[in-house]
Amino acid sequence: MIDKLIILHHYLQTKLHHPIQTRQDLEVWQERRVHKHLKTVLPKSSFYHQYYQGLPIQEWRKFPIIEKQMMMEHFDRLNTVGIDKDDAYRIALASEENRDFSPQIHEVSVGLSSGTSGNRGLFLVSRQERLRWAGTILAKVLPAPLWKSQKIAFFLRANNNLYQTINSRRIQFRFFDLLDPIPLHIQRLNYYQPSILAAPPSVLRILAMALKSKELKIKPCKVISIAEVLEPLDDLFIKEQFQQTIHQVYQCTEGFLGVSCSHGTIHLNEDLVVIEKEYIDDRRFFPVITDFFRTTQPIIRYRLNDILVESSEPCTCGSIFTALEKIEGRSDDIFYLYSRFGGKFIPVFPDFLRRSILQAAAEIAEYRIIQHNPGLIEVLVKVPAEMRFVIERKIDIAMNHLFTSLECQLPQIIHTSWSPQTDFQKKLRRVERKFKFNDDQSDII
C-alpha cells in the first residue's frame, strides 16, 4: 500500500508540479535542483568526490564529462551503495540466462544494457528510484488518468523489477520476452487484448504485418516505439496498419530521457534531467546528461553517443521542453568516406543515407545499409524480384549523387540479398558502420 501511495505521489507531482511558463524559469529551477542533488550525491560516491575534487558545485558545468567505459571501469567506487561490479554482473547475467528477473542486491535492481555499441553497461536502481520512475512514466505515457484500467503489453530483450513496479489492480503490465517465437506472441496478444502496446520498431513492424493479414486481432489505443530508432519507412507502415500516430519513449540505461507529446513530437524530460547539447552541426547534437534524481548510480555530465536532431520550430503542444525532430541514430551510425581531395574524411549522417535509399524507389519495403570500410558499402533491400536490378541501379545513382554532392570519393557499392531479422535480442540497425573510427581525430573535414 505504501508503494502505491509513493507511485501516486510521483504521478501527481509529474502531472501538476510544473507550472513553469518559460525556458528561463525552467533553467533556473534545473540549476537549483542540480546543486541540491550534487550536495547529496558527491560525498557518497568516492569516484565522483575524487574526480571533481577542487571544483565548486556552482561550476558543475565545468566538471569533466564521462562516458560508459569510464563508468564501468569505476563502477564499484561510482555507485553509492557499495555494490561490487562482479556481483552485479553475476546476478544480471544469471537473470538473463534463467529469464528470472526478480533477484536484487539489497533491494537494488540490477540490469544490463543491450550492448549494441560494443560493451554492455550495468545499471542499478533502488526501490525509491523504481517507485519514482513508475509514477513518472505513468504520468507521461498513459493515455488516460491513472485510475482508468489499462493493459500494457511490453516487448523487451530482458525484464526488470523496474518495469514490474507498474503492476497494480488497474494497471496490468505483461512482459513479452523477445526470445519467444512470434506466433506465440500473436496468440498471447490476441488473448490479452492490450490497450497499450510498447515494442521496438522491428517487432512493431512484424505485428503490423500480422495485423494486416488478420492473424493479429488487437486494437490498442496507444502504440509506443521503444529501444530502437523509429525509421520513417517503419513509422509509416506501422501507422497505416494500427491507424494511429506511433508514439516514442526515449529511454536507455542512463535514464528516462524523452517521450512523445499528444502531437507526436518527442520532448526531452527536462523535469528529470539536464541535457547539455554538444552540437555536431546547426541542429544535430550529442546529449550530455545530468540526472538530478538518481542517487544509487549517479549520472553526472554523462555523454551519450545518440545523435538527436533539434526541431527547428516550437511544438504546437506548447511545451517548453526541448522538442526533437527525430532521434537519428548513434555516433557509430555516421559513415566516413574519403574526401575526393585526399587526406581527409567526410562524415555522412544516417538521415542522408536513409533519404537516398527511400527516394530511389517507392517499391522498397525494407532496407539495410552497412559500411564495412571507408571504400565499401553494402546495401540490402526488400523489393519485388522482377524489379531488383532496376532498383539497385537507381540506388547506386542516388547514393553516388549524395556522395558527389558532399565531395566524397565514390565508394564501391555492393548489393546482397535481403534477409529478415530473426534475432530480436539484437537491435535492428538499418544504417550501420562496422569499422571503428576515431571521430576525435583531426583529419575529419
C-alpha positions as CSV (number, residue, x, y, z in Angstrom):
1,M,0.0,0.0,0.0
2,I,2.8,2.4,0.9
3,D,4.5,1.7,-2.5
4,K,1.2,2.6,-4.3
5,L,0.9,5.8,-2.4
6,I,4.5,6.8,-3.4
7,I,3.8,6.0,-7.0
8,L,0.6,8.1,-6.8
9,H,2.6,10.9,-5.3
10,H,5.1,11.0,-8.1
11,Y,2.4,10.6,-10.7
12,L,0.5,13.7,-9.4
13,Q,3.8,15.6,-8.9
14,T,4.7,15.0,-12.6
15,K,1.2,15.9,-13.7
16,L,0.7,19.0,-11.6
17,H,4.0,20.2,-10.2
18,H,5.4,22.2,-13.0
19,P,3.6,25.5,-13.6
20,I,6.9,26.9,-15.1
21,Q,6.0,29.0,-18.1
22,T,9.3,30.0,-19.7
23,R,12.6,28.4,-20.6
24,Q,14.4,30.9,-18.4
25,D,12.4,29.8,-15.4
26,L,13.0,26.1,-16.2
27,E,16.7,26.6,-16.4
28,V,16.8,28.5,-13.0
29,W,14.7,25.6,-11.5
30,Q,17.0,23.0,-13.0
31,E,20.1,24.8,-11.7
32,R,18.7,24.7,-8.1
33,R,17.8,21.0,-8.5
34,V,21.3,20.1,-9.7
35,H,23.0,22.0,-6.9
36,K,20.8,20.3,-4.3
37,H,21.4,16.9,-5.9
38,L,25.2,17.2,-6.1
39,K,25.4,18.3,-2.4
40,T,23.8,15.0,-1.6
41,V,25.4,12.6,-4.1
42,L,29.1,13.8,-4.4
43,P,30.0,12.9,-0.8
44,K,28.5,9.4,-1.2
45,S,30.4,8.5,-4.4
46,S,34.1,8.2,-3.8
47,F,34.7,8.2,-7.6
48,Y,32.8,11.5,-8.2
49,H,34.1,13.0,-5.0
50,Q,37.7,12.5,-6.1
51,Y,37.0,13.1,-9.9
52,Y,35.6,16.6,-9.2
53,Q,37.8,17.5,-6.3
54,G,38.5,21.2,-6.1
55,L,35.6,22.3,-8.4
56,P,32.7,24.1,-6.6
57,I,29.2,22.7,-7.2
58,Q,28.2,26.1,-8.7
59,E,30.6,25.3,-11.6
60,W,29.2,21.9,-12.2
61,R,29.0,22.5,-16.0
62,K,32.9,22.6,-15.9
63,F,33.0,19.1,-14.4
64,P,34.8,16.6,-16.7
65,I,32.4,14.6,-18.9
66,I,32.3,10.8,-18.5
67,E,31.1,8.0,-20.9
68,K,30.1,4.4,-20.5
69,Q,33.7,3.0,-20.5
70,M,34.7,5.1,-17.6
71,M,31.5,4.4,-15.7
72,M,32.1,0.7,-16.0
73,E,35.8,0.9,-15.1
74,H,35.0,2.7,-11.8
75,F,31.6,1.1,-11.1
76,D,32.5,-0.1,-7.6
77,R,33.5,3.4,-6.5
78,L,30.9,5.3,-8.5
79,N,27.8,3.7,-7.1
80,T,26.7,4.9,-3.7
81,V,25.5,1.6,-2.2
82,G,28.7,-0.4,-2.2
83,I,27.7,-2.9,-4.9
84,D,30.6,-4.8,-6.5
85,K,30.6,-4.9,-10.3
86,D,31.4,-8.6,-10.4
87,D,28.5,-9.4,-8.1
88,A,26.2,-7.2,-10.2
89,Y,27.2,-8.8,-13.4
90,R,26.8,-12.3,-12.0
91,I,23.2,-11.6,-10.9
92,A,22.3,-9.8,-14.1
93,L,23.7,-12.5,-16.4
94,A,22.1,-15.2,-14.3
95,S,18.7,-13.4,-14.6
96,E,19.1,-13.2,-18.4
97,E,20.1,-16.9,-18.7
98,N,17.3,-18.1,-16.4
99,R,14.7,-15.5,-17.6
100,D,14.0,-14.8,-13.9
101,F,14.5,-11.0,-13.4
102,S,13.4,-10.8,-9.7
103,P,16.8,-11.2,-7.9
104,Q,18.2,-8.0,-6.3
105,I,21.1,-6.9,-4.2
106,H,20.0,-5.2,-1.0
107,E,16.6,-4.1,-2.6
108,V,18.6,-2.7,-5.6
109,S,17.5,-4.0,-9.1
110,V,20.4,-4.8,-11.4
111,G,20.2,-4.8,-15.2
112,L,22.3,-4.9,-18.3
113,S,22.1,-2.7,-21.4
114,S,21.9,-4.4,-24.7
115,G,25.5,-3.7,-25.6
116,T,24.9,-2.6,-29.2
117,S,27.8,-0.2,-29.0
118,G,30.3,-2.9,-28.2
119,N,30.2,-3.2,-24.4
120,R,27.4,-3.9,-22.1
121,G,26.6,-1.5,-19.3
122,L,25.3,-2.3,-15.8
123,F,22.6,-0.2,-14.2
124,L,21.4,-0.1,-10.6
125,V,18.0,1.2,-9.5
126,S,16.9,1.4,-5.8
127,R,13.4,0.8,-4.6
128,Q,12.7,4.5,-4.2
129,E,14.0,5.2,-7.7
130,R,11.8,2.4,-9.1
131,L,8.7,4.0,-7.5
132,R,9.6,7.5,-8.7
133,W,10.2,6.1,-12.3
134,A,6.8,4.2,-12.2
135,G,4.9,7.3,-11.1
136,T,6.7,9.5,-13.7
137,I,6.4,7.2,-16.7
138,L,2.7,6.5,-16.0
139,A,2.1,10.3,-15.8
140,K,3.9,10.9,-19.1
141,V,2.8,7.8,-21.1
142,L,-0.7,6.7,-20.1
143,P,-3.4,8.0,-22.5
144,A,-6.0,8.2,-19.6
145,P,-5.9,9.0,-15.9
146,L,-4.2,6.6,-13.5
147,W,-7.5,5.3,-12.1
148,K,-8.7,4.1,-15.5
149,S,-7.9,0.5,-16.2
150,Q,-5.0,-0.2,-18.7
151,K,-3.5,-3.4,-20.0
152,I,0.1,-2.9,-21.1
153,A,2.0,-5.3,-23.4
154,F,5.7,-4.6,-23.2
155,F,8.2,-6.2,-25.6
156,L,11.9,-6.2,-24.5
157,R,15.1,-8.2,-24.5
158,A,15.0,-8.5,-20.7
159,N,12.5,-7.8,-18.0
160,N,13.4,-5.9,-14.8
161,N,11.9,-5.1,-11.4
162,L,11.8,-1.6,-12.7
163,Y,9.0,-2.5,-15.1
164,Q,7.2,-4.8,-12.8
165,T,6.8,-1.9,-10.3
166,I,4.0,-0.6,-12.6
167,N,1.7,-3.6,-11.9
168,S,-1.4,-2.9,-9.9
169,R,-5.1,-3.9,-9.9
170,R,-5.9,-1.3,-12.5
171,I,-2.6,-1.2,-14.4
172,Q,-1.8,-4.6,-15.7
173,F,1.7,-5.0,-17.1
174,R,2.7,-8.0,-19.1
175,F,6.3,-8.7,-20.3
176,F,6.7,-10.3,-23.7
177,D,10.1,-11.9,-24.0
178,L,11.8,-11.2,-27.3
179,L,13.3,-14.7,-27.1
180,D,9.9,-16.3,-27.6
181,P,8.7,-17.0,-31.1
182,I,6.4,-14.5,-32.9
183,P,3.5,-16.9,-33.3
184,L,3.3,-17.3,-29.5
185,H,3.4,-13.6,-29.1
186,I,0.5,-13.2,-31.5
187,Q,-1.5,-15.9,-29.7
188,R,-0.9,-14.2,-26.3
189,L,-1.7,-10.7,-27.6
190,N,-5.0,-11.9,-29.1
191,Y,-5.9,-13.3,-25.7
192,Y,-4.6,-10.4,-23.6
193,Q,-6.0,-7.6,-25.8
194,P,-3.7,-4.8,-24.6
195,S,-4.8,-1.2,-24.5
196,I,-1.2,-0.1,-24.8
197,L,1.4,-1.8,-27.0
198,A,5.1,-0.9,-26.5
199,A,7.8,-2.6,-28.5
200,P,10.9,-2.0,-30.7
201,P,10.0,-0.8,-34.2
202,S,11.4,-4.1,-35.7
203,V,8.8,-6.0,-33.6
204,L,6.0,-3.5,-34.2
205,R,6.6,-3.9,-38.0
206,I,6.1,-7.7,-37.7
207,L,3.0,-7.2,-35.6
208,A,1.7,-4.7,-38.1
209,M,2.1,-7.3,-40.8
210,A,0.2,-9.8,-38.7
211,L,-2.5,-7.2,-38.2
212,K,-2.7,-6.7,-42.0
213,S,-3.0,-10.5,-42.6
214,K,-5.6,-10.6,-39.8
215,E,-3.6,-13.1,-37.7
216,L,-3.3,-10.5,-35.0
217,K,-6.6,-9.1,-33.8
218,I,-6.0,-6.3,-31.3
219,K,-6.9,-2.6,-31.2
220,P,-4.6,-0.8,-28.7
221,C,-5.5,2.8,-28.1
222,K,-1.8,3.7,-28.0
223,V,1.2,2.2,-29.7
224,I,4.7,3.1,-28.5
225,S,8.1,2.6,-30.1
226,I,11.0,1.9,-27.8
227,A,14.6,0.7,-27.8
228,E,15.4,1.3,-31.5
229,V,15.4,4.2,-33.9
230,L,12.0,4.6,-35.4
231,E,12.7,4.9,-39.1
232,P,10.3,6.9,-41.4
233,L,9.7,3.8,-43.5
234,D,8.7,1.7,-40.5
235,D,6.8,4.5,-38.9
236,L,4.6,4.9,-42.0
237,F,3.8,1.2,-42.3
238,I,3.1,0.7,-38.6
239,K,1.0,3.8,-38.5
240,E,-1.1,2.6,-41.5
241,Q,-1.8,-0.8,-40.0
242,F,-2.6,0.4,-36.5
243,Q,-4.4,3.5,-37.8
244,Q,-2.8,5.9,-35.3
245,T,0.2,8.0,-34.5
246,I,3.1,6.0,-33.3
247,H,4.5,7.5,-30.1
248,Q,8.0,7.1,-28.8
249,V,9.7,6.7,-25.4
250,Y,13.3,7.7,-25.4
251,Q,14.8,5.6,-22.5
252,C,18.1,3.9,-22.0
253,T,20.3,2.6,-19.3
254,E,21.1,6.2,-18.3
255,G,17.5,7.2,-17.7
256,F,14.0,8.2,-18.9
257,L,15.1,10.9,-21.3
258,G,12.2,11.8,-23.5
259,V,8.6,11.0,-24.6
260,S,6.2,11.9,-27.3
261,C,3.5,14.5,-26.5
262,S,-0.1,14.3,-27.7
263,H,1.0,15.8,-31.0
264,G,3.6,13.0,-31.6
265,T,6.7,15.2,-31.0
266,I,9.4,13.8,-28.8
267,H,10.2,16.2,-25.9
268,L,13.2,15.8,-23.6
269,N,12.3,15.1,-20.0
270,E,13.9,18.3,-18.7
271,D,11.9,18.0,-15.4
272,L,14.1,14.9,-14.7
273,V,17.4,15.6,-16.3
274,V,19.5,18.5,-17.6
275,I,20.6,17.8,-21.1
276,E,23.6,19.8,-22.4
277,K,24.0,19.8,-26.1
278,E,27.3,19.0,-27.9
279,Y,26.4,20.3,-31.4
280,I,27.6,18.4,-34.4
281,D,26.0,20.9,-36.8
282,D,23.2,23.5,-36.6
283,R,20.7,21.2,-35.1
284,R,22.3,17.8,-34.5
285,F,23.8,17.2,-31.1
286,F,25.1,14.6,-28.7
287,P,23.3,14.7,-25.3
288,V,25.3,15.2,-22.1
289,I,23.1,14.1,-19.2
290,T,22.9,15.1,-15.6
291,D,20.1,13.3,-13.7
292,F,19.1,15.2,-10.6
293,F,17.1,12.3,-9.0
294,R,19.3,9.1,-9.4
295,T,21.5,8.6,-6.4
296,T,22.3,4.8,-6.4
297,Q,24.2,5.1,-9.7
298,P,24.6,8.9,-10.2
299,I,24.6,10.2,-13.8
300,I,26.5,13.4,-13.9
301,R,27.7,15.0,-17.1
302,Y,27.4,11.7,-18.9
303,R,27.8,11.8,-22.7
304,L,25.6,9.5,-24.9
305,N,26.5,8.7,-28.4
306,D,23.0,9.2,-29.6
307,I,22.5,11.7,-32.4
308,L,19.5,13.9,-31.6
309,V,18.1,16.4,-34.1
310,E,16.5,19.5,-32.5
311,S,13.3,20.7,-34.0
312,S,13.5,23.9,-36.0
313,E,10.1,25.1,-34.7
314,P,8.4,25.0,-31.3
315,C,5.9,22.2,-30.9
316,T,2.3,23.2,-31.2
317,C,1.5,21.4,-27.9
318,G,3.1,24.5,-26.1
319,S,5.6,22.5,-24.0
320,I,8.7,24.5,-23.0
321,F,10.8,21.3,-23.0
322,T,13.2,20.8,-25.9
323,A,11.4,19.4,-29.0
324,L,13.2,16.9,-31.2
325,E,12.6,16.4,-34.9
326,K,14.0,12.9,-34.6
327,I,16.4,10.5,-32.9
328,E,18.7,10.0,-35.9
329,G,20.9,7.2,-34.6
330,R,24.2,6.9,-32.8
331,S,27.7,8.2,-33.5
332,D,28.7,4.8,-34.9
333,D,25.9,5.1,-37.4
334,I,27.7,8.0,-39.1
335,F,29.6,6.8,-42.2
336,Y,33.0,8.2,-43.0
337,L,34.2,8.4,-46.6
338,Y,37.4,9.7,-48.1
339,S,37.4,13.2,-49.4
340,R,37.9,13.5,-53.1
341,F,40.7,16.0,-52.4
342,G,42.5,13.3,-50.4
343,G,43.9,13.2,-46.8
344,K,40.6,13.9,-45.0
345,F,37.4,12.0,-44.1
346,I,33.9,13.4,-44.6
347,P,31.1,12.4,-42.3
348,V,27.8,11.3,-43.8
349,F,24.9,11.4,-41.4
350,P,22.4,8.5,-41.2
351,D,19.5,10.6,-42.4
352,F,21.2,11.5,-45.6
353,L,21.7,7.8,-46.4
354,R,18.1,6.9,-45.5
355,R,16.7,9.6,-47.8
356,S,18.9,8.4,-50.7
357,I,17.6,4.9,-50.3
358,L,13.9,5.8,-49.9
359,Q,13.9,8.4,-52.7
360,A,15.5,5.9,-55.1
361,A,12.3,3.8,-55.4
362,A,8.8,3.7,-53.8
363,E,8.8,-0.1,-54.0
364,I,11.5,-0.5,-51.3
365,A,9.7,-2.2,-48.4
366,E,12.8,-2.7,-46.1
367,Y,16.5,-2.0,-46.3
368,R,19.8,-2.0,-44.5
369,I,23.0,0.0,-45.3
370,I,26.3,-1.3,-43.9
371,Q,29.7,0.5,-44.3
372,H,32.4,-2.1,-44.0
373,N,35.3,0.3,-44.5
374,P,35.7,3.8,-46.0
375,G,35.7,2.4,-49.5
376,L,33.0,-0.3,-49.3
377,I,29.2,0.0,-48.6
378,E,26.8,-2.9,-48.7
379,V,23.1,-2.4,-49.4
380,L,20.3,-4.8,-48.8
381,V,16.8,-4.1,-49.9
382,K,13.5,-5.9,-49.9
383,V,11.9,-5.3,-53.3
384,P,9.9,-7.3,-55.9
385,A,12.2,-9.8,-57.5
386,E,11.4,-8.6,-61.1
387,M,12.4,-5.0,-60.2
388,R,15.6,-5.8,-58.2
389,F,18.1,-5.0,-60.9
390,V,16.5,-1.7,-61.9
391,I,16.1,-0.6,-58.3
392,E,19.6,-1.4,-57.4
393,R,20.9,0.8,-60.2
394,K,18.6,3.6,-59.0
395,I,20.1,3.2,-55.5
396,D,23.6,3.4,-56.9
397,I,22.7,6.6,-58.8
398,A,21.1,8.2,-55.7
399,M,23.9,7.3,-53.3
400,N,26.6,8.4,-55.7
401,H,24.8,11.7,-56.2
402,L,24.8,12.2,-52.4
403,F,28.5,11.3,-52.1
404,T,29.4,13.6,-55.0
405,S,27.5,16.5,-53.5
406,L,29.4,16.0,-50.3
407,E,32.7,15.9,-52.2
408,C,33.5,12.3,-51.2
409,Q,35.4,9.8,-53.2
410,L,32.9,7.3,-54.5
411,P,33.0,4.1,-52.6
412,Q,32.3,0.6,-54.0
413,I,28.6,-0.2,-53.5
414,I,27.7,-3.9,-53.4
415,H,24.2,-5.3,-53.3
416,T,23.3,-8.5,-51.4
417,S,20.1,-10.5,-50.8
418,W,17.7,-9.2,-48.2
419,S,17.2,-11.4,-45.2
420,P,14.7,-10.5,-42.4
421,Q,15.9,-10.2,-38.8
422,T,15.3,-13.3,-36.7
423,D,17.3,-12.5,-33.6
424,F,15.2,-9.9,-31.7
425,Q,17.8,-9.9,-28.9
426,K,19.8,-7.6,-31.2
427,K,18.5,-4.1,-32.0
428,L,17.7,-3.5,-35.7
429,R,20.0,-1.0,-37.2
430,R,19.1,0.0,-40.8
431,V,22.2,2.2,-41.0
432,E,25.3,0.7,-39.5
433,R,29.1,1.3,-39.7
434,K,31.0,-1.9,-39.0
435,F,34.5,-0.5,-38.6
436,K,35.8,1.6,-35.7
437,F,36.5,5.3,-36.4
438,N,38.1,7.8,-34.0
439,D,35.8,10.7,-34.5
440,D,38.1,12.9,-32.4
441,Q,40.9,12.8,-35.0
442,S,41.8,16.0,-36.8
443,D,41.6,14.5,-40.3
444,I,37.8,15.0,-40.5
445,I,36.5,17.8,-42.7
